[in-house]
């Protein structure tokens, strides 16, 4: 039975009129008192909110915001994936409020090296949600009502607002540009502090100074003299220094970034602020930190714990892994801290040349992501407006993003209100972008330059034809006057068209770029060409005057009638425009169809290639296994014969289990680094590492090559009695194989022919290249030639090639390490060891271990005193428990019957116990892009 629904209370109330008092009640209930706090007055506007919205709406190329559009390094992304998907579920929960322990520990180690200052990771380092929060905590912790904070202009815009919100008074001192000599291009180093002006800003109310080096937006790296000036004033007036150093690793042209906290008297009054986003090109992770004395950081921790309290655990774990890698590679070519600034310097030089060729005047930065450009030559595009409240560069940047599709940030945004118009003819570009992004920006700039060139040519033609281009005088604002002006303009344009058709003048090319005094020769991004930048050609269809002619040649709409043609016949302009528009649309559709067809064919070919690769059997072994053990194990042998026999047992065990690298480390601090050259002393205590390494190398070398590489030596006098390894690369003279080890002979060859190699065969092998005599090489033999041929033919390949392509075990390399930590830090593989296993009777049972997939595994064995002895004497390690150094700390022989297991026995037992776990971990082949490219044994 249907029931009629009664009106709801809401409908009943809405039906009632204001006479009931209902409407008036709610209108009177609105709050009239201000709700925002006074500290928010004047800080509600933000340049980034406005320009990010403009860039998203209009921009084709965004060089405004300071973030890379290329990915972070692979090792950092893999660390985050491991943190998120690994077995340690606690990485999804809260960690220590003031910083994840692994991250603060590695940051303390790094900054101890950089500052020469002993740091406590728990009191001298604090992790924040990006450098932005670190700045906020500093100002809230240190600035009181009435305190003055000195800010050097130009400055990152949040400094002023944060000081104001804390109740302080910002005091500004500008960097002043000085014109470079000899017409050179200006550099950020040409912007300098006036020492007297800076000193005048310090007084009894000054609480702190904010230093940003390298400086955003200018890119200036403050010199030692400038930093010493600031430091002296801070010490003299007892002032704090908040040092924003987020771009500390992005310094170019050999400049040095000096940390002000390292100067005399400054550690106790400085807070250093850093950013993983800028350091590892991962700005969205929002991981930052502060480093400083505990007397300052304790107050910052108070603000942190009462606001944010905690930062993302997984991101901190990944950043800690990234810093661990960089600390091991510190100063080496493979370090990301070395590679990133080199790559960005190339991008900087490319953008400098592009802007200079377009007519802007770039200021070459010494650091950061950014460079400034002087836009004074472009005022004809955007005329200045006298007495305008908005700075010129702000209006110019808005016009540029709307009309040209190129986003940049006005420099005036980085100045206080009183100084905005003093530096309003610069805009800031970000060059930390992909090559394709910079190429697109260059295309916009060069097209813009050509348009300006054509406009100038038109203006010049008007000047030369001044008598015939007269505009009648009329009263401004009247309809008749406006009509006459329009008619005169039409006549002028018609006359200009007739002259250009008759004379066909050629437009002058843009002026060549000035020499870059501060910029070394730039490397163009891939695909951009190797020569100097050239403006875009106007011969493309639809662009410039050539487009309509080409369209007519293709049989489309007729070109625009010019001069006498228009006078001879009446032209239906509407129809002509419609035909031209239709032809343009048709041409664009054809172009799009061709592009889509090319893309489809490309994708089809890629799928076919992937299918072919899948069909090919991958016989290679794409992982490596390394073993590290102390040389001191030879000291337990009583004679040279027993030492030699012990070394032979180790070599046999490693060959049986296909070990690719043996690392002999010194657990007594002898600091032996190399096995190359002529070594002294046999059988004496302390030379065990060298002797063990020499015997291992001797046994690995094929018999027919030993005379070439191992001259008579006392270490090897009993090595001939040892059992041979009988590895696949130890071949008999008539044994047929795809690969052979050989030594390059000192024999003359004909020009264009390769060297001769002794590969232990009846015939010598001629390889495909000229190499120095005496070099050991791996040769892939070609199919046998005619029996009467005097030599065989072969190709030199990497010593890894037999393993990675054919799955053959091809011997091991030997490396000496001066201490236990050097085993890890001097790893020959670019990615480092991604699986490390320590062996000890104190470890967990190997039966319970499940190994993850890996590329390079390392198994470390201790000596008579265990791994603890190596940890105790290592000057680079501050731990006492060796288990923290490894991913797995295993007992490979639980419930052993003997109280001791000798190292040579432990080697066989451990590798045998680990073998099924390793096989299970590597069942899934490593992707091709993940395979190692570094050869531990050399080529």
C-alpha positions in Angstrom: 0.0 0.0 0.0 1.4 3.4 -1.0 1.6 6.0 1.6 1.9 9.7 0.9 5.3 11.0 2.1 5.0 14.0 4.4 7.2 17.1 3.8 10.6 16.9 5.4 11.7 19.3 8.1 14.1 20.9 5.7 11.2 21.6 3.2 9.1 22.9 6.1 11.8 25.3 7.2 12.5 26.5 3.7 8.8 27.3 3.2 8.7 29.6 6.0 9.4 33.3 5.3 11.6 35.7 7.1 8.7 36.8 9.2 9.1 33.7 11.2 12.5 34.8 12.2 14.2 31.8 10.6 16.1 33.5 7.8 17.0 36.5 10.0 18.4 34.1 12.6 20.9 32.6 10.2 21.9 35.9 8.7 22.6 37.3 12.2 24.5 34.1 13.1 27.4 34.8 10.8 30.7 35.8 12.5 31.7 39.4 12.2 35.0 39.3 14.1 38.2 38.6 12.2 39.2 34.9 12.4 42.8 35.0 11.1 45.7 35.7 13.4 47.7 38.9 13.0 50.8 36.9 12.0 49.1 36.0 8.7 48.6 39.6 7.6 50.5 40.3 4.5 51.8 36.8 3.9 48.8 35.3 2.1 50.0 35.9 -1.4 52.5 33.4 -2.9 54.3 33.7 -6.2 54.3 30.0 -6.8 50.6 29.5 -6.5 50.0 32.1 -9.2 52.7 31.1 -11.6 52.2 27.3 -11.2 48.5 27.9 -12.2 49.6 29.9 -15.2 52.1 27.3 -16.3 49.5 24.5 -16.0 47.0 26.6 -18.0 49.1 28.0 -20.8 52.6 26.6 -20.8 54.0 24.2 -23.3 57.5 24.3 -21.8 57.8 24.9 -18.0 61.3 26.3 -17.0 59.7 28.1 -14.1 59.5 25.8 -11.0 62.8 24.4 -9.7 62.3 20.7 -10.1 63.9 18.2 -12.5 61.7 16.5 -15.1 64.2 13.6 -15.2 64.0 10.7 -12.8 66.1 10.2 -9.6 69.0 7.7 -9.9 68.2 4.1 -10.2 69.9 3.1 -6.9 67.6 5.5 -5.0 64.4 4.3 -6.7 65.4 0.7 -6.0 66.1 1.5 -2.4 62.6 3.0 -2.0 61.0 0.0 -3.7 62.9 -2.3 -1.4 61.8 -0.2 1.6 58.1 -0.4 0.5 58.0 -4.0 -0.6 60.6 -5.6 1.5 60.1 -7.9 4.5 60.8 -5.2 7.1 57.2 -4.2 7.8 58.3 -1.7 10.4 59.3 0.7 7.6 55.6 1.3 7.2 55.2 2.5 10.8 56.5 5.5 12.8 60.2 5.8 13.3 62.2 8.0 15.6 60.6 11.5 15.6 63.8 13.4 15.0 65.1 11.2 12.2 65.3 7.6 11.1 68.4 6.2 12.9 70.1 4.9 9.7 69.6 8.3 8.0 70.9 10.5 10.9 73.9 8.1 11.4 75.0 8.3 7.8 74.4 12.1 7.7 76.6 12.4 10.7 79.3 10.4 9.1 79.2 12.5 5.9 79.2 15.9 7.6 82.0 14.8 10.0 84.1 14.4 6.8 82.8 17.7 5.3 83.1 19.9 8.4 86.0 18.3 10.3 83.7 18.2 13.3 82.8 15.2 15.4 79.0 14.8 15.4 76.6 12.8 17.5 73.8 11.6 15.1 71.2 11.8 17.8 71.8 15.4 18.9 73.6 17.1 16.0 71.3 15.9 13.2 67.5 16.3 12.8 65.4 15.1 9.8 62.6 17.4 8.6 59.8 17.4 6.0 62.0 19.0 3.3 64.2 22.0 3.8 61.1 24.2 3.9 60.1 22.8 7.3 63.6 23.0 8.5 63.5 26.8 7.8 60.2 27.1 9.5 61.4 25.4 12.6 64.5 27.6 12.7 62.6 30.9 12.6 60.0 29.7 15.1 62.7 28.4 17.4 65.0 31.5 17.4 63.0 34.6 16.4 61.1 36.7 19.0 59.0 39.8 18.7 61.2 42.7 17.7 64.2 40.5 16.7 65.8 41.5 13.4 66.9 38.9 10.8 69.3 40.0 8.0 68.3 38.5 4.6 70.6 38.8 1.5 68.8 39.7 -1.7 67.8 38.1 -4.0 66.4 35.5 -1.5 64.1 32.5 -1.6 60.7 34.1 -1.1 59.7 32.2 2.0 62.4 33.7 4.2 60.6 37.1 4.5 57.2 35.5 5.3 58.6 33.1 7.8 60.4 35.8 9.7 57.3 38.0 9.8 55.1 35.1 11.0 57.6 34.5 13.8 57.2 38.1 14.9 60.6 39.3 13.6 61.6 42.1 11.4 63.4 41.2 8.1 66.3 43.5 7.2 67.5 43.3 3.6 70.9 43.8 2.1 71.2 43.3 -1.7 73.9 41.7 -3.8 74.8 44.4 -6.3 75.8 43.6 -9.9 79.0 44.9 -11.4 79.4 45.1 -15.1 82.0 42.6 -16.4 85.2 43.8 -18.1 85.9 43.5 -21.8 82.3 42.9 -22.8 82.3 39.4 -21.3 79.0 37.8 -20.4 77.9 38.5 -16.8 78.4 35.8 -14.2 76.7 35.3 -10.8 80.2 36.0 -9.3 79.8 39.6 -10.6 77.0 40.2 -8.0 78.8 41.1 -4.7 78.0 42.3 -1.2 79.0 45.8 -0.1 80.9 45.1 3.1 80.1 48.5 4.6 76.4 48.2 3.8 76.3 44.7 5.3 78.1 45.8 8.5 75.7 48.7 8.9 72.7 46.2 9.2 74.1 44.6 12.3 73.0 46.0 15.7 71.9 44.9 19.1 68.5 43.8 17.8 70.0 41.5 15.1 69.3 37.9 16.1 70.3 36.0 12.9 71.4 36.2 9.3 70.1 33.9 6.5 72.8 32.7 4.1 71.9 30.8 0.9 74.9 29.5 -0.9 74.7 28.4 -3.7 72.0 31.1 -4.0 68.6 30.6 -5.5 67.7 32.4 -7.8 71.0 33.9 -8.8 73.2 30.8 -8.7 76.0 32.6 -6.8 78.5 30.5 -4.8 79.8 32.8 -2.1 83.6 33.0 -2.0 85.7 32.3 1.0 86.3 36.1 1.4 82.6 36.9 1.5 81.9 34.1 3.9 84.7 35.2 6.2 83.2 38.7 6.2 79.8 37.3 7.2 81.5 35.1 9.9 83.4 38.0 11.4 80.3 40.1 11.7 78.4 37.2 13.3 81.1 36.6 15.9 81.5 40.3 16.6 77.8 40.8 17.2 77.0 37.4 18.6 74.5 36.6 15.8 73.2 33.2 14.6 73.6 32.0 11.0 70.9 30.0 9.3 72.8 28.5 6.3 70.5 27.2 3.6 72.8 24.8 1.6 70.3 22.7 -0.3 72.3 23.1 -3.6 75.6 22.2 -1.9 76.5 19.5 -4.5 75.4 21.5 -7.6 78.5 23.7 -8.2 80.0 24.2 -11.7 83.2 25.2 -13.4 85.4 23.8 -10.7 84.0 26.2 -8.0 84.3 25.2 -4.4 81.3 25.2 -2.0 82.6 26.3 1.4 80.4 25.6 4.4 80.4 28.6 6.7 80.1 26.3 9.7 83.7 25.1 9.0 85.1 28.6 9.5 86.6 29.6 12.9 84.0 30.5 15.5 81.0 29.5 13.4 80.1 25.9 14.3 78.6 26.9 17.6 76.3 29.5 16.0 75.3 27.9 12.7 72.4 25.7 11.6 73.0 24.0 8.3 69.9 23.1 6.2 70.0 20.4 3.5 67.6 18.6 1.1 67.5 15.1 -0.3 65.2 16.5 -3.0 67.9 18.7 -4.5 70.7 16.2 -3.6 69.2 13.2 -5.4 66.8 14.9 -7.9 63.7 13.7 -5.9 62.0 17.0 -4.8 58.7 15.2 -4.2 60.0 13.0 -1.4 60.3 16.0 0.9 63.2 14.8 3.0 65.4 17.5 4.5 67.7 17.9 7.6 69.4 20.3 9.9 72.9 19.9 11.2 74.3 21.9 14.1 75.3 22.1 17.7 72.9 20.5 20.2 72.4 23.8 22.0 70.6 25.1 18.9 69.0 21.9 17.6 67.3 21.2 20.9 65.0 24.2 20.3 64.4 23.2 16.7 63.4 19.7 18.0 60.9 21.4 20.3 59.1 23.1 17.3 59.3 19.9 15.3 57.8 17.7 17.9 54.9 20.1 18.4 54.1 20.6 14.7 55.1 17.9 12.2 56.6 15.4 14.8 57.5 12.7 12.2 58.7 12.3 8.6 57.9 9.4 6.2 59.9 6.3 7.3 60.3 4.6 3.9 61.6 7.7 2.2 64.1 8.2 5.0 65.3 4.6 4.7 65.8 5.0 0.9 67.7 8.3 1.3 69.9 6.6 4.0 70.7 3.9 1.4 71.5 6.5 -1.2 73.9 8.4 1.2 75.5 5.0 2.2 76.4 4.4 -1.5 77.6 8.0 -2.0 79.8 7.9 1.1 81.6 4.8 -0.2 82.0 6.4 -3.6 82.9 9.9 -2.3 85.0 11.8 -4.7 85.0 8.9 -7.3 83.8 9.3 -10.9 80.9 6.9 -10.3 79.5 9.1 -7.5 76.2 10.7 -8.2 77.5 13.8 -6.5 80.2 13.9 -9.2 78.0 12.9 -12.2 75.0 15.2 -11.6 76.8 18.6 -11.6 78.7 17.5 -14.8 75.4 16.7 -16.5 73.7 19.9 -15.3 76.6 22.0 -16.4 76.1 20.8 -19.9 72.4 21.7 -19.7 73.3 25.1 -18.3 75.7 25.8 -21.2 73.0 24.8 -23.7 70.4 27.1 -22.2 72.9 30.0 -22.0 73.7 29.7 -25.7 70.0 29.4 -26.6 69.0 32.5 -24.6 72.0 34.5 -25.9 71.2 33.5 -29.5 67.6 34.7 -29.0 68.7 38.1 -27.8 68.4 37.7 -24.0 71.4 38.3 -21.8 72.0 35.3 -19.6 73.9 35.6 -16.3 76.0 32.5 -16.0 75.4 30.7 -12.6 78.1 29.1 -10.6 75.7 26.7 -9.0 72.0 25.5 -8.4 69.3 24.7 -11.0 68.8 28.2 -12.2 70.0 31.1 -14.3 68.8 34.6 -14.8 68.3 36.4 -18.1 68.2 40.1 -18.8 65.0 40.9 -20.9 65.8 44.6 -21.6 65.9 43.9 -25.3 62.3 42.6 -25.4 60.5 45.7 -24.1 59.1 46.2 -27.6 57.0 43.0 -27.1 55.8 44.0 -23.7 56.0 47.8 -23.3 56.6 49.2 -19.8 53.7 50.8 -18.0 54.8 53.9 -16.0 53.8 54.1 -12.3 52.5 50.5 -12.4 52.3 48.6 -9.0 53.2 45.4 -10.7 57.0 45.0 -11.6 57.8 44.8 -15.3 59.4 41.4 -15.1 56.2 40.0 -13.5 54.0 41.3 -16.4 56.6 40.1 -18.9 56.6 36.6 -17.5 52.8 36.4 -17.5 52.7 37.6 -21.1 55.4 35.1 -22.1 53.6 32.1 -20.7 50.3 33.1 -22.2 51.6 34.1 -25.7 54.7 32.0 -26.2 54.0 29.0 -24.0 57.3 29.4 -22.1 57.1 29.6 -18.3 59.7 31.4 -16.2 59.7 33.3 -12.8 60.2 37.0 -12.4 63.3 38.0 -10.4 61.3 40.7 -8.5 59.6 37.9 -6.7 62.8 37.3 -4.8 63.1 40.9 -3.5 61.3 42.8 -0.8 58.5 45.2 -1.7 60.8 48.3 -1.5 63.4 46.8 -3.9 61.2 44.9 -6.4 61.3 47.6 -9.1 65.1 47.9 -8.8 65.8 44.6 -10.4 62.7 44.1 -12.6 64.3 43.4 -15.9 65.4 39.8 -15.2 63.6 36.5 -15.3 64.7 33.1 -13.8 64.9 29.9 -15.9 65.4 26.4 -14.5 67.7 24.2 -16.6 67.4 21.0 -14.6 65.3 19.5 -17.4 65.3 16.7 -19.9 67.1 17.4 -23.2 63.8 17.3 -25.0 62.4 20.1 -22.7 65.4 22.3 -23.3 65.2 21.7 -27.1 61.5 22.7 -27.0 62.4 25.9 -25.1 65.1 26.6 -27.7 62.6 26.2 -30.5 60.3 28.7 -28.9 63.1 31.2 -28.3 64.5 31.0 -31.9 61.0 31.3 -33.4 60.4 34.3 -31.2 63.7 35.8 -32.4 62.7 35.4 -36.0 59.4 37.1 -35.4 61.2 40.1 -33.9 63.6 40.1 -36.9 60.7 40.3 -39.3 59.0 43.0 -37.3 62.2 45.0 -37.3 62.5 44.6 -41.1 58.9 45.8 -41.5 59.6 48.9 -39.3 62.8 49.6 -41.3 60.8 49.4 -44.6 58.3 51.9 -43.2 61.0 54.3 -42.3 62.6 54.1 -45.8 59.2 54.7 -47.5 58.1 57.6 -45.2 56.8 60.0 -47.9 54.2 57.5 -49.3 53.1 56.3 -45.9 51.3 59.3 -44.5 48.4 59.1 -42.1 45.8 61.9 -42.2 45.5 64.2 -39.2 42.2 64.0 -37.5 40.6 64.6 -34.2 41.4 61.8 -31.8 38.4 59.9 -30.5 36.1 60.8 -33.5 34.6 58.1 -35.7 35.7 59.9 -38.9 39.2 60.2 -37.6 39.4 56.5 -36.7 38.0 55.5 -40.1 40.6 57.6 -41.9 43.4 56.1 -39.8 42.2 52.5 -40.7 42.0 53.4 -44.4 45.5 54.9 -44.3 46.9 51.8 -42.5 45.4 49.6 -45.2 47.0 51.7 -47.9 50.3 51.5 -46.1 50.1 47.7 -45.8 49.1 47.4 -49.5 52.0 49.6 -50.5 54.4 47.5 -48.3 53.1 44.3 -49.9 53.6 45.7 -53.4 57.2 46.7 -52.6 58.1 43.4 -51.0 56.7 41.5 -53.9 58.6 43.6 -56.4 61.8 43.9 -54.6 61.7 40.5 -52.6 64.1 41.7 -49.9 65.9 39.1 -47.8 65.5 39.4 -44.1 68.8 39.7 -42.3 69.7 36.7 -40.0 69.8 37.2 -36.3 73.1 38.5 -34.9 75.6 35.7 -34.0 75.8 34.8 -30.3 78.5 36.6 -28.3 81.5 34.5 -27.1 80.7 32.9 -23.7 83.6 34.1 -21.6 82.5 32.2 -18.5 81.1 29.2 -20.3 83.2 26.3 -21.6 82.2 24.8 -25.0 78.8 23.3 -24.5 77.6 19.8 -25.4 74.3 20.0 -27.1 71.6 17.7 -25.8 71.1 14.5 -27.8 69.2 15.1 -31.0 69.8 18.8 -31.0 72.7 18.8 -33.4 76.4 19.3 -32.8 76.9 22.7 -34.4 76.0 26.1 -33.0 72.4 26.9 -32.4 70.6 28.2 -35.5 67.2 29.9 -35.6 64.3 27.8 -36.9 63.7 27.9 -40.6 60.6 29.8 -41.7 60.2 27.4 -44.7 57.9 25.0 -42.7 54.4 24.8 -44.0 52.1 27.2 -42.2 54.9 29.3 -40.7 56.2 32.5 -42.2 55.6 33.6 -45.8 56.8 30.4 -47.3 53.9 28.4 -45.9 51.2 29.7 -48.2 53.4 29.3 -51.3 54.1 25.7 -50.4 50.4 25.1 -49.9 49.6 26.5 -53.3 52.3 24.2 -54.8 50.6 21.2 -53.3 47.4 22.2 -55.1 45.5 23.7 -52.2 44.1 27.1 -51.6 45.6 29.9 -53.6 48.1 32.2 -51.9 47.1 35.5 -50.6 46.7 38.0 -53.5 49.2 40.8 -53.3 49.7 44.3 -54.7 48.4 44.5 -58.3 46.7 41.1 -58.2 44.2 42.5 -55.6 43.7 45.7 -57.7 42.9 43.7 -60.9 40.1 41.6 -59.5 37.8 41.6 -56.6 38.8 39.1 -54.0 36.4 37.2 -51.8 38.4 37.3 -48.7 36.0 35.3 -46.6 36.1 32.4 -49.1 39.9 32.7 -49.4 40.3 32.4 -45.6 37.9 29.5 -45.4 39.8 27.6 -48.2 43.1 28.4 -46.6 41.8 27.2 -43.2 40.4 24.0 -44.7 43.7 23.3 -46.5 45.7 23.9 -43.2 43.4 21.5 -41.4 43.8 18.9 -44.1 47.5 19.3 -44.1 47.7 18.9 -40.3 45.5 15.8 -40.4 47.8 14.3 -43.0 50.8 15.1 -40.9 49.2 13.6 -37.8 48.3 10.4 -39.7 51.9 10.0 -40.9 53.1 10.5 -37.4 50.7 7.9 -36.0 51.6 5.5 -38.7 55.3 5.9 -37.9 54.6 5.4 -34.2 52.6 2.3 -35.0 55.4 0.8 -37.1 57.9 1.7 -34.4 55.9 -0.1 -31.7 55.4 -3.1 -34.0 59.1 -3.3 -34.6 59.8 -3.0 -30.9 57.4 -5.9 -30.1 59.0 -8.0 -32.8 62.4 -7.3 -31.3 61.2 -8.2 -27.8 59.7 -11.4 -29.2 63.0 -12.3 -30.9 64.9 -11.7 -27.7 62.5 -13.9 -25.7 62.8 -16.7 -28.3 66.6 -16.6 -28.0 67.9 -18.8 -25.2 69.7 -16.9 -22.5 72.6 -19.1 -21.5 74.5 -16.5 -19.6 75.0 -16.1 -15.8 74.2 -12.5 -14.9 75.2 -12.4 -11.3 78.5 -12.5 -9.5 79.7 -14.2 -6.3 82.5 -12.6 -4.3 84.4 -14.0 -1.3 86.4 -11.9 1.2 88.7 -13.5 3.8 91.6 -12.2 5.9 95.2 -12.9 4.7 96.2 -13.6 8.3 94.9 -17.2 8.0 98.3 -18.0 6.4 100.0 -17.1 9.7 98.6 -20.2 11.3 100.7 -22.4 8.9 104.2 -23.2 10.3 106.1 -23.3 7.0 106.1 -21.9 3.5 105.1 -25.3 2.1 102.0 -25.4 4.4 101.2 -21.8 3.5 101.2 -22.6 -0.2 99.1 -25.7 0.4 96.6 -23.7 2.4 96.3 -21.1 -0.4 95.8 -23.9 -2.9 92.9 -25.3 -0.9 91.2 -21.8 -0.9 91.7 -21.5 -4.7 90.2 -24.9 -5.4 87.2 -24.2 -3.2 86.5 -20.9 -4.9 86.9 -22.5 -8.4 84.5 -25.4 -7.5 81.8 -23.0 -6.4 82.3 -20.6 -9.3 83.5 -17.6 -7.3 84.1 -14.6 -9.5 86.1 -12.4 -7.1 88.3 -13.1 -4.1 89.1 -10.2 -1.7 92.0 -10.6 0.7 91.7 -8.0 3.5 94.1 -7.1 6.2 92.7 -7.4 9.7 95.9 -6.1 11.3 96.0 -2.6 9.7 99.1 -3.1 7.5 97.4 -1.0 4.8 98.5 -3.1 1.8 96.6 -2.0 -1.2 98.0 -3.8 -4.4 99.5 -7.0 -5.5 101.2 -5.4 -8.5 104.9 -4.8 -8.7 107.9 -6.4 -7.0 107.0 -7.4 -3.4 109.4 -8.2 -0.6 109.7 -10.8 2.0 108.3 -14.3 2.1 107.0 -16.2 5.1 107.3 -13.4 7.5 104.3 -12.3 9.6 102.5 -9.3 8.1 103.2 -10.3 4.5 100.5 -13.0 4.4 98.0 -10.9 2.4 100.4 -10.4 -0.4 101.6 -14.0 -0.5 98.0 -15.4 -0.4 96.9 -13.0 -3.2 100.0 -13.9 -5.3 99.4 -17.6 -5.1 95.7 -17.2 -5.8 96.5 -15.2 -9.0 99.1 -17.7 -10.0 96.7 -20.7 -9.8 93.9 -18.8 -11.6 96.2 -18.0 -14.6 96.2 -20.7 -17.4 99.5 -22.7 -17.3 100.6 -21.5 -20.8 100.5 -17.9 -19.6 102.2 -18.1 -16.3 105.7 -17.5 -17.7 104.5 -14.2 -19.2 102.9 -12.9 -16.0 104.7 -14.5 -13.1 108.5 -14.3 -13.0 110.4 -16.5 -10.6 109.5 -15.5 -7.1 110.1 -17.0 -3.7 106.4 -16.9 -2.8 105.7 -19.3 -5.7 108.5 -21.8 -5.2 106.1 -24.6 -4.0 103.1 -23.5 -6.1 103.9 -26.0 -8.9 103.1 -28.9 -6.5 99.5 -27.8 -6.0 96.6 -29.4 -7.7 95.5 -27.4 -10.7 92.1 -25.6 -10.7 91.2 -27.3 -14.0 88.7 -24.4 -14.7 87.1 -24.1 -18.2 89.6 -21.4 -19.2 92.6 -23.8 -18.4 92.8 -25.5 -21.8 95.1 -28.0 -23.5 96.9 -27.1 -26.6 94.5 -29.0 -29.0 91.3 -28.4 -27.0 88.6 -26.7 -29.1 86.7 -23.8 -27.4 84.8 -20.7 -28.4 87.0 -18.6 -26.0 90.6 -18.6 -25.0 92.8 -16.5 -22.6 95.9 -15.1 -24.2 98.8 -12.6 -24.0 99.5 -10.0 -26.7 102.8 -10.6 -28.4 105.4 -8.1 -29.3 105.3 -8.7 -33.0 105.1 -6.1 -35.8 101.8 -6.1 -37.8 100.7 -4.5 -41.0 98.8 -1.2 -40.8 95.1 -1.8 -40.2 95.7 -5.3 -38.9 95.3 -6.4 -35.2 97.9 -7.7 -32.8 99.0 -11.3 -32.5 98.1 -13.2 -29.3 99.5 -16.4 -27.8 96.4 -18.4 -26.7 98.2 -21.6 -25.9 97.4 -23.1 -29.3 99.7 -24.4 -32.1 98.9 -21.3 -34.1 98.9 -17.8 -33.0 95.6 -15.7 -33.1 95.3 -12.4 -34.8 92.8 -10.2 -33.1 90.7 -7.3 -34.3 92.6 -4.4 -32.7 96.1 -3.2 -31.9 96.9 -3.6 -28.2 100.1 -3.1 -26.1 102.3 -6.2 -25.8 102.2 -8.1 -22.6 98.5 -7.5 -22.0 96.3 -10.4 -20.9 93.1 -10.6 -23.0 90.0 -12.8 -23.5 89.6 -13.8 -27.2 86.5 -15.2 -28.9 87.8 -17.4 -31.7 86.2 -17.2 -35.1 85.3 -20.3 -37.1 88.4 -22.3 -38.2 89.8 -21.1 -41.5 91.6 -23.2 -44.0 94.0 -25.8 -42.5 96.9 -24.2 -44.3 96.3 -20.8 -42.7 99.2 -19.6 -40.6 97.1 -17.9 -37.9 93.7 -18.1 -36.4 91.3 -15.1 -36.3 89.7 -13.8 -33.1 87.9 -10.9 -31.5 88.8 -9.4 -28.1 86.0 -9.5 -25.6 85.5 -8.6 -21.9 86.6 -11.2 -19.4 83.0 -11.3 -18.3 81.8 -12.2 -21.8 82.1 -16.0 -21.4 80.1 -15.8 -18.2 77.3 -13.4 -19.2 76.8 -14.7 -22.8 77.7 -18.4 -22.7 77.3 -19.2 -19.0 81.0 -20.4 -18.6 82.9 -20.0 -15.4 85.9 -18.0 -16.4 88.0 -17.8 -13.3 88.2 -15.2 -10.5 89.9 -11.9 -10.0 91.9 -11.1 -6.9 91.7 -7.8 -4.9 93.6 -6.6 -1.9 91.8 -4.5 0.7 93.6 -2.6 3.5 90.8 -3.2 6.0 87.4 -4.7 6.4 85.6 -1.5 5.4 87.7 -1.3 2.1 86.1 -4.6 1.1 82.9 -2.7 0.6 84.1 0.8 -0.3 86.4 -0.3 -3.1 83.9 -2.6 -4.8 84.7 -2.8 -8.5 81.1 -3.0 -9.5 79.3 0.3 -10.3 76.2 -0.7 -8.3 78.2 -2.1 -5.3 77.3 -5.3 -3.6 73.6 -5.6 -3.2 73.7 -8.7 -1.1 76.3 -9.1 1.7 76.6 -12.1 4.0 78.7 -12.4 7.1 79.6 -15.8 8.5 80.0 -16.5 12.2 79.0 -19.1 14.7 77.1 -16.2 16.4 74.8 -15.7 13.4 71.4 -17.1 12.7 71.0 -20.5 11.1 71.5 -20.7 7.4 68.6 -23.1 7.1 66.2 -20.3 8.0 67.6 -17.8 5.5 65.8 -16.7 2.3 68.0 -14.7 0.1 66.5 -12.0 -2.2 67.4 -11.7 -5.8 70.7 -10.0 -6.4 73.3 -8.9 -8.9 76.5 -8.9 -6.9 76.7 -11.1 -3.7 79.6 -10.9 -1.2 80.3 -13.6 1.4 82.8 -12.5 4.2 84.8 -14.9 6.4 86.7 -14.1 9.6 90.1 -15.3 10.7 91.1 -17.1 13.8 89.5 -14.3 16.0 86.4 -14.0 13.8 85.1 -10.9 12.1 85.2 -9.0 15.4 89.0 -8.6 15.1 88.6 -6.9 11.7 86.0 -4.5 13.1 88.0 -3.6 16.1 91.1 -2.4 14.2 89.3 -0.8 11.3 89.7 3.0 11.6 86.7 3.7 9.4 84.2 1.6 11.4 82.6 2.9 14.6 80.7 -0.2 15.4 81.6 -3.1 17.6 79.0 -5.6 16.4 80.0 -6.9 12.9 76.5 -8.1 12.2 75.3 -4.5 11.4 77.6 -4.5 8.4 75.8 -7.2 6.5 72.4 -8.0 5.1 72.6 -11.5 6.5 74.7 -12.7 9.4 74.6 -16.5 9.2 75.9 -19.6 11.0 76.6 -21.9 8.0 77.3 -25.0 10.2 74.9 -25.0 13.1 75.5 -27.7 15.8 79.1 -28.1 14.7 81.0 -31.0 16.5 84.3 -29.1 16.7 84.9 -26.0 18.7 86.7 -24.4 15.7 86.4 -24.5 12.0 89.4 -23.4 10.0 88.8 -20.7 7.3 89.6 -23.0 4.4 87.1 -25.5 5.8 84.5 -22.8 6.5 84.8 -21.7 2.8 83.8 -25.2 1.5 81.1 -25.6 4.2 79.6 -22.2 3.8 79.5 -22.2 0.0 78.0 -25.6 0.0 75.3 -24.6 2.5 74.6 -21.3 0.6 74.4 -22.8 -2.9 70.8 -23.9 -2.8 69.8 -20.6 -1.4 71.7 -18.7 -4.1 70.2 -20.9 -6.8 66.7 -20.2 -5.5 67.5 -16.4 -5.4 68.7 -16.3 -9.0 66.0 -18.4 -10.7 64.5 -15.3 -12.1 67.0 -13.8 -14.6 68.1 -10.2 -13.9 66.7 -7.8 -16.6 69.2 -6.7 -19.3 69.2 -3.1 -18.0 70.1 -4.4 -14.5 73.1 -6.5 -15.5 76.5 -5.3 -14.4 78.8 -3.6 -16.9 82.0 -3.4 -14.7 84.6 -6.0 -15.2 86.3 -7.0 -12.0 89.0 -8.9 -13.7 89.8 -6.3 -16.4 89.4 -6.8 -20.2 
